[in-house]
Amino acid sequence: MIKSLGIMIGGIFVGAVGVEIIRRKCPDALDKLYTKTNEITSGVKEAFKKGYENAVQSQKAVEPSA
């Protein structure tokens, strides 16, 4: 378990260093990636909320009133 934790922490460190190297060499590409990821995430969140509202409304319509 300690070995797995060490590997995970090492992977996080290597990933962070890699992102910093990429950021210094081509900062525009990383900013575009962050912007695109934010747009996709916002779209998914909005679609989930709409689907949830539709499911809740249809569930309320199906339930008999007492």
WOPEVEN-V338105 format. One record per residue. SS is DSSP state (@ for helix, = for strand, . for the rest). PHI is phi in radians with two decimals (none if undefined). Layout:
ss = (SS,SS)
phi = (PHI,PHI)
//
This chain:
ss = (.,@,@,@,@,@,@,@,@,@,@,@,@,@,@,@,@,@,@,@,@,@,@,@,@,.,@,@,@,@,@,@,@,@,@,@,@,@,@,@,@,@,@,@,@,@,@,@,@,@,@,@,@,@,@,@,@,@,@,@,@,@,.,.,.,.)
phi = (none,-1.15,-1.12,-1.11,-1.11,-1.10,-1.13,-1.12,-1.11,-1.10,-1.13,-1.10,-1.10,-1.11,-1.10,-1.14,-1.12,-1.09,-1.13,-1.13,-1.12,-1.12,-1.07,-1.29,-1.38,-2.54,-1.17,-1.14,-1.11,-1.21,-1.13,-1.12,-1.11,-1.09,-1.09,-1.13,-1.11,-1.12,-1.09,-1.12,-1.10,-1.11,-1.13,-1.14,-1.10,-1.15,-1.12,-1.11,-1.08,-1.11,-1.12,-1.14,-1.09,-1.11,-1.15,-1.17,-1.14,-1.19,-1.17,-1.16,-1.22,-1.36,-1.16,-1.28,-1.45,-1.67)
//
